[in-house]
Amino acid sequence: MSQDLVRLSISGTVGVITVDNPPVNALSPGVPEGLLNGVQTFNAMDDIKAIVVIGAGGKFIAGADIRFFGKERAKLPMKPQDALEQSKKPVVAAIAGFALGGGYEMALGCHYRIALANARVGLPEVTLGLLPGGGGTQRLPRLVGPALALDLIVSGRHVPAPEALSLGMVHKVFPVGSNLLAEAVHFANSIADVRPIPRIRDMKDKIKAGTPDLFDAKRKEIARRARNQESPYACIEAVEVACKTQIDEGLKWEGDKLRYLENTDESRALRYAFFAEREAQKLPDVPKGTPVKEIANAAVIGCGTMGGGIAMCFADAGIPVRVLESSQEALDRGMAKVRNNYEVSVKRGSLAADEMERRFARIEPVLDYAQIGDRDVVIEAVFENMDVKKEVFKKLDEVMKPGALILSNTSALDIDEIAGVTKRPQDVAGAHFFSPANVMKLLEVVKGKDSSGETVASTMALGKTIGKAPAATGNCDGFLANRSRAPFNSEMVILLEEGATPAQVDKVMVDFGYPMGPFAVGDLAGLDIGYAGRARRAAADPNYRKLPIADKLYEMGHYGQKTGAGWFKYEPGDRTPHRHDVVDQLIKEHMEANNIAPREISDDEILKRLLFSSVNEACKILEEGIAYRASDVDIMWLYGFGFPRYRGGLMFWADLIGGPQEVYNQISNWHQRYGERWAPSQYLRKLAESGTPFKEANGVVS
């Protein structure tokens, strides 16, 4: 098996070890064995003076095979990276593509590292709740110093080859298009007789900078973003160990810590999220090989907050986009907002000024529908009103070229009704961006009853092209994301009717891991948006559970940050939420009018009422065949609502705390206490009875 995955060849006096394990040359079983065999074979050959390690297919070694974390792995007499380091003949790693995690750790075992200019290296294990366990935490600090190693390991960022050269992570970088194997062999010949061989384990000067102050400062720096997590702190401790101990002792510590972290809920959740994002790309009802439309240009209808943000997504991806508005005034106002968004990024240092100008130049403002007819895709992003959207789609049906993707950014409205005003419903689908569209990663792709497989597949592919995490859903009010979130949004306000406060609810959710509490988020988005959705649903459903406190707050003109007050009060120019006396009074009046005695509500009850209500709704969505699988729910909550990634997602988290049986029992109790809004989903009951975890729950989009 290892012979198939790792090939040995000879070029003059240089032995070449080629990893050939498509698609990314991961360190799956057989590859480490093949690498170890290659080092031993070439070290035993007298006429070989140097060794090159390279990957087939224009790729080095992307990293470890994540599927095998947390499982028993084959025991080797020596780790291949240790064998590479201890080789009596100098070893050159020739890096193309990605050398991440175990891939870069293998390169660190080599004595020299060269790369193509478009390669990337790094140790991103922390994003999976782990630490680099193949020597990365012990070798990188010795190579580049503990301060830089801390930054790279704790952030997990991918480093472009030119930067890696400047940081000392690689020795030489070659232009894109170079024959990397030829360059590697030439380089190997040039250093074949250099002695002593530069082994990282022998480098000790730089780790002297690893003082206690350095590590304490790093812990303080990450305290907010790393709350509730173990792996970032384990990464810091590992570098600290590297600076305090001999390397062999440090390697043992690192390996033991990796084995512990592999079995934590944090790592299980992060690995689950990794695979869930990839699973979301699979469309069971769209045949494999369905053609995907090429998108060379785009158009957006509307240059408001959403339209402008969507246009930025295209511009950022290098795709020219035309933005259409109904008046020059609206167009100027929207373009000014777009430019301001870019300028903020420049001021923060996350975007170069010249790159800002290039991106802004890709956005062309227009006033006439005739100017967008030749676009490959158009996304409607006008006011969330069915009549308004229908008028837009009638015009698009008239002007867009045959085969163009015609997409709506609606967050809840019926895609079939919108598509019904066109003569080409097969080309229509939902493309629901989340606000702010240029920042939030989720793209909810909504399949209407007439949307063709080509349209859905093309919209999913478009999402990837513009840097989003696309996930598909069927058509219903609110689709998958907002419909599953709706009970959460209701329950958080209902809790106020029983004695909770906005500040308490927000603290519970921030402590759980959200970046902001739901009431603060509501103030940021605008309470007028939620009111419009409630009014529409109340008109459609006479049994809709109204939220009188939220409605009265809206009717009083308290819309959130835009008016200086909502659930919280805000000082001019300051987004810090403060207790709002008006809200306190509304809560008091409601409780008195309805003879509700205030009670102490525990943090645990708040957390479970908010999240269990949405788990129950997600089960209904799966039962109705609106969603493909429970993991799609998790992707939408992770990327659309800020659910903490280290908890895996809404459904995965529910599995961690007891699974369907625990959720069903609790919901059944609340059903008896609170009535019909807590009626358990029949699908939830079936999962509980069968012992099937949420993560294995599936639905079929019709």
N, C-alpha and C positions, 0 to 999 in steps of 0.2 A: 504493500500500500504506500509506504513512504517513498519507494522508488518511483511510483507514478506521480506523486505530488512534489517531489524534489529531484531535479535532474543534475547530474554531474557532467561537466565537460572540461576540456583543457584548451587554453589559448596560449601557445608557446610555453612559458614557464609559470603561467598563472592558472590556477584551478578555479573554475567557475561553478558556484552553487546556485541553481535557478529554482526558485519556488514557483510552482505552477499549480495553484489551487483556486481556479476561478470560482466566483467572479472577482473576488478582491484579494486573493492569496491570504486568507485568514489562517491563523495558527490552529487549524483543526487537527484532530488526531492524525498522526502520520507526518505532519509537517515538522514538528519539533524533532521527531526521530530522524527524519531525513536530513535536517540541518546538522544534527549531532554526528550522523554517519558521514556527512560530507566533510566536516572539519577533521574527523579522525582519519578519513581516507586520504585527504590531501596532505595531512601532516606526516603520514607514513610514506609519502612518495618523495624520494630524494630530489627528483628533477623539478619539483614544484617549489617556487620561491615565495609566492604570495597567493592570496585567495580573494576572490570577489564574491559577495552575496548580492544577488539581484532577483527581481521578480519578473515573471512572464507577463505578457499582455500590457506592458507599459505601466505596471503597478509594482510597488515594492511589497510590503506586508502590511495590510491595512490595520491589523491588530489581532487580538485574541478572538476566538469564536465565542460570542456571548452565550450561545446556547449551552455551553458546557460549564458556565459559572455555577457554583453551588452543587456540582456533581463530582463524583469521584473521577479523577483523571489518572491516566497511566503514569506510573512512577518510572522515571528515567535514571540511569546511573549518574547523570549530570545534566543540569539545565543547559540547553544549547547556547544561551547567551554567555554562560560561564565558560563553556568550551571554546566559544569564539574568542573570549577575552584571554584565555590561557593558551591559545594557539601559539606554537613556536614560530609560526610564519605569519607575517602581518596580514590582517583581514580588512578589506575595504567594503563598506556597505554602499551600494549604488541605489539611490532613492529616486523613484518616480512615483507620481500620484501621492497617496497618503501613507505616511509611516506614523501611525498613531498607537498609543498604548503599547501593547506587546510588540508591535512592529518597530516602534522607535526604541523600545527597550532592547530589541535584538540588535538594532543599529548601535546602541550605546555599548553593547558587548564587543562590537567590532572596534578596531584600532583607528580607523579613518572612516569618515562619512562624506560622501559627495552626493549631489542632488541636481535634478533639473530645476530650472527657475520657477516652474509652476507647481513644484512639490510642496507638501505641507507636513510638518512634523509636530508632535506634541504628546502629552500624557493626559488624556481626558477621562481617566477612569472615575474621577470624582462624580462625573455626570451619571454614573451608574451606581453610585453609592459605595464605591470601592476606592482603593488606592492602587497605584502602580505596583504590581506584585512580582514583576520580573526583573527587579533590580533598579527600577527607575528612580525610586526615592533615595537610593543610596549612591547611584552613579551620577545623576544629573547635578546634585549639589557639588560634587567633586569636580565636575567639568566646568560649570558656569557660576558657581557660588551659591550659597544658601538663599540669599534674598531673591535672586531671579528664579531659582528652582521653586521656591515657595509660590511666587506669583504664577508660574506656569502650571504647577501641579494642583494648586488649590483652585485656580480658575478653570483649568482643563482646556484652555484655548488652543486652537490650532495655529501654528506659527508658519507663515509663508517662508519658503526657502531663502530668499534674499535677506529677510530679517534674521532667520536662523543662522545665516553666515555671519552677520554682524554681531550676534550674541555668542558665537563660538559653539553653536550646536552642530554645525557641519563645517567641513574644512574647505569645500570648494563647490561652486554652483556653476552649472553650464546652461547655455541658452536653450530655450524650448526648441525642440526639433533636432537637438544633438543626438548622435548615436551613443546612448548612455553606456552600453556594454563596451564599445570601443574605447570610450573615454575612461571607463573604470579600469579596463585592462592596462591602458597606457599609464594611468595614475598608479596602479598597483606595481607596475614595473619600475616606476620612478622612486618608489619608497621601499622596494623589496629588500634592500640591503641596509636600510636605516636601523640603527640600534642605539639605545635600547628601544624596543617596541613600545609605543605610548599606550599603556594600559590605564584606563580610568581608575582602577582600584588603587593605583600607585600615586594618584594625584591627591595631595593633602593640603596644599597651601591655601586654597580658596575656602575650605570649610572652617578655617580658623575664624572667619567672620560671623560664624553662627553663634551669636551671643544670646543670652536669655531675653534681652530687651527686644531683639528682632522677632522672636517667636511670640512673645506677649503682645507686641504691637499687631502682629498678624491676626491673632485671636480676637483682639478688640475690633479690628477692621472688618472681620467677617461676621461679627456677632449677630447683626440684624438679619442678613440674608441667609445665614446658615443655621438659624434657630430650628430646633427640633431635629437636627441632623447630626450624625456621627462622623461621616466620612471626611468632610472638610477638616475637622479637627484631627482626625487620624492622619491625614496627609501632613499637617503641620508637625505633629509629633514624630512622624517618620523622618522628616528632614532633620528634626532636632536630634533624633537618634543617630543619623548619619554624621552629625557634627560631633557627637560625644563618644562614639564607639569605633572599633575596628570594623572594616567593611563586612567581614564574614558574620560577625555578630549582628550587624545591622540588617543583612540580607535575611537572616533567620527571623529576626523580629518582624520584618516586612512580610515575609511569607505567612507567619502565624497570624498577623493582623488581617491579611487578605482573607484567609480562610474563615476568620470570624465574621468579617464584614459581608462576605458572600451570603451568609445565612441570616442577615438582619432583614426586618421588614422593609427598611429603607431601600436596601439594594434590590430586594425582590420587586418592590414597587417601581423603581426606576428602570429596571430591566424589562418589566412588563410594559411600561410606557414606551420604551424603545421599540419593542416588537408591535405594540398596538398601533403605533403611527405607521408602520410598514403594512400591517394588516389592513388598515383603512384604505390603502390604495387598491385593494382587491374588490372587484365588483362582481359578485356571483352571477348576476343576471345579465352581464355584458360579456359576450363571447370573447375568448382570448383572440388576439390578432385583430380586434376591431380597430379600424384606422383612426388615427388621431389627427385632427386638423392642425396645420401649421399656422402659428400666430406670429405674423411679422409686424402688425400694427394694431392699434386699438382705438376705441372711442368710449367716452363716458358721458352720460347725460346727467347734467347737474354738477355744479362746481361748489356745492355747499361743503359742510364738514366731511361728509362721507364721500361725495364725488371727488373732491380735491384729494382726499387721502387715497382713494382707489387709483386716481391718475398718478400719484406719486409711486405707487407700487409698480406700475408699468414703467415709469421713467427710471426708477431705481434698477429695474431689470434690463435696462437698455432698449426698451420697446417704445417707439414713438407713439404718442397718444393725443388725440384731439378731445377737448372738453367743450361740450355744448351747453350754453345757457340761454335763457329766454330774453335777457337784456344785457346791454353792455355794462350797466352798473353792477348787476349780479356777477357778471364774468370778471370784472375788475376786482370786485371785492373778494371773490373766490381765489383768483390768482394771487392776490396780495397775501391771503392766508397761507397758500401753498408756499410762497416764497419765504414767509415768516417762519414756517415750520422748518424749512431747510436752513435758514439762518440760525435758528436755535441750535440745530445740530452742529453747525460750524462753530458757534460760540462754545459749545460743550467739548469741542475737539474730536467729535466722532465722525466728522465729514470735512474733507478739505474744501477750501473755497472754490478752487477750479473745478472740482468734481461737482459741487453744488450747481455751478453754472451749466455744466454739461447736462445734468439731470433736468434742471429747470427748462433748458432749451428744448427738451424732448416733449414738453407739454405745450400743445398749441391750442389757444382759445379760439372758438368759432361760435357763430350765432345762427347758422343755417343748417338744417338737417341734410341738405344736399351735400354739404362738405364732409359728411361722415359715411356716405353710402358705400365707399370703397374699402371700408375697414373690415378686417378679418373677424373682429369681435366687438360688440358694443355692450356696455353694462349700464343699465338704467339705475340711477341713484337719486331719484326725486322724492318728494314728500310721501310718507307712508299712508297713501290714500288710494283705494282701488280705482276710483274714477279717474284720478290724475294719471295713474300708471297705465290704465287702459288707453287713454289718449296718446300717451307717449308710444306705446307699442303699436298702435294703428299707424302712426307716422313712420316708425322704424320698419314696419312691414312693407311700406311703400318704397322706402329709399335704400334699404340695405341690399347688398348684392346677394345673389343666390348662394346658399351654403354658409353664410356668415353666422357665427354664434350670436344669439340674441338673449342676453341674460338680465335678470332682475336682481337687484340688491335687497329686495324685500326681506324683512326679518320675520314675517308671520303670514302675509297674505297669500291667498290661493293661487299657486302657479298655474293651475289648469284654467282658472278663470282669466288670468292675464294672457296666457297663450291662446285662449279661445278667440281673441279679437284679431288674431293673425291668420294668414293662409298657410303658415308654415310652423305649426306647433311643434313639429319634430326638432326644430332648431332652437327651441326655447327651453330654458332651465333657470333655476335659481342659483345665484352666486352671492350668498349672504356673507358679507364682510362684517367684522366686528370693530367697534369704535375704540380708539382711532385706527382707521383702516390701514394706515401706513406703518402701524406699530404691531397691532394684534396679529398673531400668526394664523388663527383659524379661518378657513374658508369653508363654509357649509354649502355643499353642492346639492341642490334640491331637484330631484327627478320628478317631472310631471308625468301624467299617464301617457302622453304622446311624445315625450322627450326621447329621441333616438339614443341607442347605445353609443353612437359616435359622438353625439352632443355631450352626453354625460362623461364619457371617457376623455373627451377633449377639454372639458371644463376642469376635470380633475388634473389633467396634465398641465393646463394653464396655471392652476394653483401652485404646482410645484415650480413652474418656470418663474413665477413672480415671488417666490420665497415663502409661500404659505404652507400650512399643514392642512391639506384638503381632506374632507370626510363627507361621505354621501348620505343622503336620507331621502325618504319618500315625502310625499306632500300631505300636510295636515296643518291645522292652525298652530303657528309657532314652530313648525317643523320639529326636528329632534332637539336642537339646543335650547331654544327659548321655551318650548313646551315643557321639557323636562325641568327647566329652571323655574317655571311659573309657580308651582306650589311652594318652593323656597321663598320666592318674593312675597307671596301671600302670608305665609306662616310667620315671617319675620315681623310683619305689621300686626298680625293677630296676637303675637306674644306681648306686644305693648298693651293690648286690651286686658291682659291678665296681670300686669305689674312689672314687666321687664322695661328697660329703657333702651333707646338707640345706642347709647354708649356701652351698655353691658353686652348687647348683642354683637356690636362691632368688635369689642375686646375678645369675646369668645372666638370669633372667626379669625381674627388676626393671630391670636395665640395658637389656633389650629394650623395656621400657615399661610392664610391669605395675605396679600400685600396691603389690602385695604378692607375695612369692614363694609358690609352690604349697604348700610345707611349712608356712609360717606361716599360710596360708589354712586348711589342714587342721586345724591346732591351734585356729584360731578357730572353725571349724564344729563340731569334735569328731570325733575319730578313731573313735568308736563308730558314727557314721553310715556311714563308708566300710566299716567291718568288716561291718556288716549287709548292705550291698549285695554285697560280695564273697562272703559266706556264701550268699546267695540264688543268685548266679550259679554258684558252685561246685557247689551242689546240683543245678542244672539242666543243667550241662555238665561231664561227667567230664574233658574236656580243658582246662578253665579253668586259666589260668596263675596259680597261687597266689603270694601275696606274703608269704613267711614272716617277714620282718623286721617288716612292718607288723602282721601278725597277732600276733606275740609281744609287740609293744609294747602292743597293745590288751589282750591277756590279762594283762599285768602291771599293768593299771589306769591306764596313761598315756594319757589321752584328749585331752590338749591343754590349753588355757588353763583349762578348767573344773576340772582336777585339778592344775594347777600345772606340769604337764610333759606333753609329747607328743614331737613331733620335736625340739622345743626345750624348754628349761627356763625358767620364769618366776618372778620374785620376787613376793611378795604385793602386790597392788595395782598391778602394773606389767606391761604387755603387751610389753615389750621381749624379744625372743627371745635366749636364751643357749645356747651349746653344751651338749648333754645327754650326759653320760658314758654313760648307759645305752644310748643309740642307738649311740654309738661301739663299745661292747662287743658289741652285737647284730650290728653289721656285721662286726666282726672275727671273731666266732664263726661266722657264716654263711660267710664266705670260707674260713676254715680247714676247716670241715666239708665244704665242697664243692671243696676244692683250687683255689680261685680266687686267682690272683696279682693283687694290686692293681696298677693301672696309672694313668697320668696320662690323664684324660679332658678333652679340650679343651672350652672354652665353646661353640665352634661345633657340636661333636658333641652336646652336651647340648641346645642349642636345637633342632637339627634332629631329633634323635630324639624329643623331646617333641612338636613340632608336626607333623612329617611323619607320625608314627603316626596322628595325628588327621585329617590331610588324607586319608590312605589310607582310614580308616574312613568319613569323610564321602563319599568316592567310592562306597563300598559302599552307603551309605544312599541316595544318588542312584540307583545302579544298581537297587536294589530298589524304587524308586518311592515311598519313604517321604517324601522331600522334594520340593518343587516345583522348587527351583533352588539353585545354589551360593551365591547372594547371601543366601539365608535362613540358611545356615550362618554366614555372616559376621555377620549381625544378631544371632544367638544368642550368638556368641562376644563380640561387642562389648558387648552389654547384659547378658549373663548371667555372663560369666567375666572381665570387665575387660580384654579384649584391647585394646591401645592403638589408639584410633580413628585416629590419624594413620598407621597401617599398613593401614587399610582393612578388616581382618578376616582370618581364617585363610586363606581361599582366595585372596583378593586378594593378600595378602602372598606366598603361594606363587607366584603369577604373577610378582610383582616380582623374585623371586630365581632365576628360571629356568623357572617354569611346570611343566606336567605331565611334560615330558621329564626335567628335572633331578630332580624328586621320584621319578619312576619308576626312574631309574637308581640313585639312592641307596637306595631301598627294596629294589630287586632285590639289591643288594650285601648289605644287612643280612639279607635273606631267606636268602641262602646262609650267612651267618655265624651267625644266631640262630635260624633255623628258622621254623616255621609262623606264629608271631604276626606276622611281617613279610611274609607272602604278599601280593604286590601285588594290588590290586583289578583285576578285568578292565576295569572302566570307566576306571580310571586308565591302564591300558595303551592303551586305545582313544584316550583324549584325547592321550596322548603320541604315538601313531602318526599321528594326524590333525593334530596341531599346534593343537588347539583349546584356548584358555586356560581355566583353571578358571572365570573369571567368566562364561563363556558356557555352562557345563555346566548341564543341566537334568534333572530327573526329573519323574515324574508321580505325584502321590499317588493311590493307588487307593482 
